[in-house]
Amino acid sequence: METRQWVLDSRPTGEPTADNFRLETTELGDPDRGEVLIRTLYQSVDPYMRGRMRDAESYADPWQVGDPMRAGVVAEVVESRHPEFEQGDVVQGESLYWAEHAVVDGDDLRGVNPDLAPVSTALGVLGMPGVTGYWGLLDVGNPSPGDTVVVSAAAGAVGSVVGQVARIGGCEVVGIAGADEKTAWLTEELGFDAAINYKTEDVAARLGELTDGIDVYYDNVGGPVTDAVWDHLNVRCRVVVCGQIAQYNATEVPTGPRKLAKLIETRGRVEGVLVRDYGPEQWGEALRQLGAWIHEGKLDYRENVVDGFENAPDAFLGLFEGVNVGKQLVKVADPEYAAL
């Protein structure tokens, strides 16, 4: 059968553009033993993808020009030669193709229960972003009740989970975002104690007004926002480095790291988080707890859904324009076999 897929047509210089992507038609074979033919329903776009578009000198595991783009997807099973799946099952996989159909190893898929939540959440709050936020905060950030937790990109898929998990754990939570609509969502609907619009407010000054110092900083952006946070770190603080979207489009390596003397004064700890370090049991634990909080009304989420497979590059580029509140997704198709 024929299907359409997006490939990396050229490496971006600075911020990516539509010219870096190419839509092509390819022929798929039948699935072999252990493989599954899937039809994509939803596709994720995420900031980390910008790093994978760089060359090997600046990124350890880049995508190659001419190769299909990769993403997390939610799909329905069209044909299965894997014992765990049958036609009509809804599945989720990471690092699959930006494609309308694909033949994949069934061991790379996990089942999605449509009765628990909308299947799109398997790419957001009940997927990689949710697990990243959950373990990044609880394992690396290690907050205690009463701690002050500050989250950058707080209205994004990861940051919104981090802030709510911190709030559930009895922390004081301040979110940093880039629009009044986003800060209002954080405080009025998600229960953040305060939120700062970094585009219109002085972040350092506002943190001084809102906090007595920061015990946990969950860093999704880097750059000037992180510089502003740094001066307010408390003794024995923990800084969780999850993303650096402020620097992903830089054409030169920024000077730094900066302000390290603050770590001497605070005896603070800075540690990165990478979700693939957490195994199936930890994923299961996180997803069960996040799902329970959703059903109990303690955890909320939003999805910004861009309709149409042909619009996938536009959805990705929108991440760098700050258009999304919550998880940015592409709706590729309605199911043919799955009963949703």
C-alpha positions in Angstrom: 0.0 0.0 0.0 1.0 3.6 -0.4 1.2 6.2 2.4 2.5 9.7 2.9 5.3 10.7 5.2 7.2 13.8 6.2 11.0 13.7 5.8 13.8 16.0 6.9 14.6 17.8 3.6 17.4 20.0 5.0 19.0 21.0 8.3 17.7 24.3 9.7 20.0 27.3 10.3 18.5 29.0 13.3 14.7 28.7 13.6 13.3 25.9 11.4 11.0 26.8 8.4 8.6 24.9 6.3 11.4 24.5 3.7 13.2 22.1 6.0 10.4 19.5 5.5 9.3 17.5 2.5 6.1 15.4 2.1 6.5 12.3 0.0 4.7 9.1 -0.9 6.2 5.8 -0.1 5.3 2.1 -0.6 4.7 -0.1 2.5 5.1 -3.9 2.5 3.0 -6.4 4.5 4.0 -6.8 8.1 6.3 -9.7 8.9 6.0 -11.9 12.0 6.1 -9.7 15.1 5.2 -6.6 13.2 2.0 -4.4 13.0 0.6 -2.2 10.3 -0.8 0.9 12.0 -2.8 3.9 10.9 -1.9 7.1 12.7 -4.7 8.9 14.5 -2.7 11.5 16.4 1.0 12.6 16.1 3.0 14.5 18.7 5.3 17.4 18.0 7.8 18.3 20.7 10.7 20.8 21.3 13.3 18.0 21.5 12.8 17.4 17.8 14.7 20.5 17.0 17.9 19.0 18.5 17.5 15.9 16.3 17.5 18.1 13.2 21.1 19.2 13.9 24.2 17.6 12.5 26.3 15.1 14.4 28.8 17.8 15.5 26.2 19.5 17.6 23.9 16.6 18.5 24.8 13.1 19.5 22.0 11.2 17.6 20.7 13.4 14.7 18.1 12.5 12.1 19.7 12.2 8.6 18.6 14.5 5.8 16.2 12.5 3.6 15.1 10.2 6.4 11.5 10.3 7.8 10.8 12.6 10.8 10.0 10.7 14.0 7.4 11.3 16.7 5.3 9.7 19.3 2.0 8.6 17.7 -1.4 7.1 18.7 -2.6 4.8 16.1 -5.1 2.0 15.4 -4.0 -1.5 14.3 -4.9 -2.3 10.7 -3.2 -5.6 10.5 -1.2 -7.5 13.1 1.3 -10.4 13.1 2.1 -9.7 16.8 0.4 -11.9 19.5 -0.5 -8.9 21.7 -2.4 -6.9 19.1 -5.3 -7.3 16.7 -7.2 -5.2 14.2 -9.0 -2.3 15.9 -6.7 -2.0 18.9 -5.4 1.5 19.8 -1.7 1.6 20.4 0.9 4.2 21.2 4.6 4.3 20.3 7.5 6.6 20.7 10.0 7.5 17.9 7.7 6.2 15.1 7.4 8.0 11.8 5.6 11.2 10.8 3.5 9.0 8.5 -0.2 8.2 7.9 0.6 4.5 8.0 3.6 2.5 9.1 4.8 -1.1 9.6 6.4 -1.3 13.0 7.8 -3.8 15.5 4.9 -4.7 17.8 7.4 -4.8 20.8 7.7 -1.0 20.4 4.0 -0.4 21.0 1.9 -0.3 24.1 -1.9 -0.6 24.3 -4.1 2.4 25.0 -7.4 1.9 26.8 -10.0 4.3 25.2 -12.2 3.9 28.2 -9.7 5.6 30.6 -9.3 8.9 28.8 -9.3 10.3 25.3 -6.7 8.4 23.4 -4.9 11.6 22.5 -3.8 11.9 26.1 -1.4 9.0 25.5 0.8 11.6 23.8 0.5 14.2 26.6 -0.6 14.0 30.2 -0.8 10.2 30.1 2.3 9.8 27.9 5.9 10.9 27.6 5.4 14.5 28.7 3.4 13.4 31.8 5.9 10.8 32.8 8.8 13.3 32.2 7.1 15.8 34.5 6.1 13.3 37.1 9.5 11.6 37.6 11.5 14.7 36.8 9.9 16.5 39.7 9.5 13.7 42.2 12.8 11.8 41.5 15.2 14.6 40.5 13.5 17.6 42.1 12.6 15.7 45.3 10.2 18.3 46.7 8.9 18.3 50.2 5.6 19.9 51.4 6.1 23.6 51.9 8.9 23.9 49.3 8.7 26.6 46.7 8.7 25.2 43.2 9.2 27.3 40.1 8.4 26.0 36.7 9.4 27.6 33.3 7.3 26.9 30.2 4.7 26.1 32.8 1.7 26.1 30.4 3.3 23.5 28.2 2.7 19.7 28.2 5.5 19.0 30.8 5.4 22.1 32.8 1.7 22.0 33.5 2.0 18.5 34.9 5.0 19.5 37.0 3.2 22.4 38.6 0.1 20.4 39.4 2.0 17.5 40.9 4.0 19.9 43.1 0.7 21.5 44.2 -0.8 18.1 45.0 2.3 17.4 47.1 1.8 20.6 49.2 4.3 22.9 47.6 4.0 26.6 46.8 4.1 26.8 43.0 5.0 29.6 40.7 4.8 29.2 36.9 6.5 31.2 34.2 4.9 31.4 30.8 4.7 33.8 27.8 1.1 35.0 27.5 -1.6 36.4 29.8 -3.9 33.6 28.6 -1.4 31.1 29.8 -0.7 32.6 33.2 -4.5 32.9 33.8 -4.9 29.2 33.0 -2.2 28.3 35.5 -3.6 30.3 38.4 -7.3 30.1 37.7 -7.7 26.5 36.6 -4.6 24.6 37.6 -4.2 26.0 41.1 -0.7 27.5 40.8 -0.2 30.0 43.6 1.2 32.6 41.1 2.3 33.0 37.5 4.6 35.4 35.7 4.4 36.5 32.1 8.1 36.7 31.1 7.3 38.8 28.1 5.7 41.6 30.0 7.1 41.3 33.5 10.5 41.5 35.1 10.9 37.8 36.1 13.7 38.4 38.7 11.8 41.2 40.4 8.5 39.3 40.5 10.2 36.2 42.0 11.5 38.5 44.7 8.0 39.7 45.4 6.4 36.3 45.3 8.8 34.0 47.0 11.3 33.8 49.9 13.6 31.9 47.6 13.3 28.8 45.4 13.8 25.2 46.6 13.1 23.5 43.3 13.4 25.0 39.8 12.1 22.9 36.9 13.8 24.3 33.9 12.2 23.8 30.5 13.7 26.8 28.7 17.2 28.0 29.8 18.4 31.4 28.6 17.4 34.7 30.3 14.5 33.2 32.2 16.8 30.7 33.9 19.3 33.6 34.6 16.5 35.4 36.4 15.5 32.4 38.5 19.1 31.7 39.4 19.5 34.6 41.7 16.7 33.4 43.9 17.8 29.8 44.6 17.7 28.7 48.2 20.3 26.7 50.1 20.1 23.0 49.1 18.0 23.9 46.1 17.5 21.4 43.3 17.5 22.4 39.6 15.9 20.0 37.2 17.1 20.6 33.6 14.4 19.1 31.3 14.6 21.4 28.2 16.4 24.4 26.8 14.0 25.7 24.1 15.4 29.2 24.4 18.7 27.9 22.9 17.5 25.2 20.4 17.7 27.6 17.5 21.0 29.2 18.4 23.5 29.2 15.5 26.4 29.4 18.0 27.0 27.7 21.3 25.9 30.2 24.0 28.5 31.3 26.6 28.1 29.4 29.8 27.2 27.8 32.0 26.7 31.1 33.8 26.3 32.0 37.4 27.8 28.8 38.8 29.1 30.7 41.8 25.5 30.6 43.1 25.8 26.8 43.5 28.7 27.3 45.9 26.6 29.7 48.0 23.5 27.5 48.0 25.2 24.1 47.8 22.6 23.4 45.2 22.3 20.5 42.8 21.7 20.7 39.1 20.6 17.5 37.3 19.2 16.7 33.9 16.2 14.4 33.4 15.7 12.1 30.4 12.5 10.1 30.4 14.1 7.0 28.7 16.0 6.4 31.9 12.8 5.2 33.5 11.7 1.7 32.8 8.3 0.1 32.2 7.5 -0.3 35.8 8.2 3.4 36.5 6.1 4.4 33.5 3.3 2.2 34.7 3.5 3.8 38.2 3.5 7.3 36.8 0.6 6.7 34.4 -1.6 5.0 37.1 -1.1 7.9 39.5 -1.6 10.6 36.8 -4.7 8.8 35.6 -6.1 8.6 39.1 -5.5 12.3 39.7 -7.4 13.1 36.5 -10.4 11.0 37.6 -10.3 12.6 41.0 -10.3 16.1 39.5 -6.9 16.9 40.9 -5.1 17.1 37.6 -6.2 19.0 34.5 -4.8 19.3 31.0 -5.3 21.0 27.7 -4.5 19.9 24.2 -3.9 22.2 21.2 -4.9 20.1 18.2 -3.9 21.0 14.7 -6.1 19.2 12.2 -4.6 17.5 9.1 -1.5 15.5 8.4 -0.3 18.0 5.9 -0.1 20.6 8.7 2.3 18.7 10.8 5.3 21.0 10.1 3.2 24.1 10.9 2.2 22.5 14.3 5.9 21.9 15.0 7.0 25.4 14.1 4.2 26.7 16.3 6.1 25.4 19.3 8.7 28.2 18.8 6.1 30.8 18.5 4.4 29.9 21.8 1.0 29.2 20.2 0.2 26.1 22.3 -1.4 25.9 25.7 -0.8 22.4 27.0 0.1 19.6 24.6 0.6 20.4 20.9 -0.8 17.6 18.7 -1.6 16.8 15.1 -4.9 15.0 14.3 -4.1 12.8 11.4 -7.2 10.7 10.9 -10.3 9.3 12.5 -10.3 5.6 13.2 -11.7 3.0 10.7 -11.5 0.0 12.9 -11.1 1.2 16.5 -14.3 1.7 18.5 -13.7 5.1 20.1 
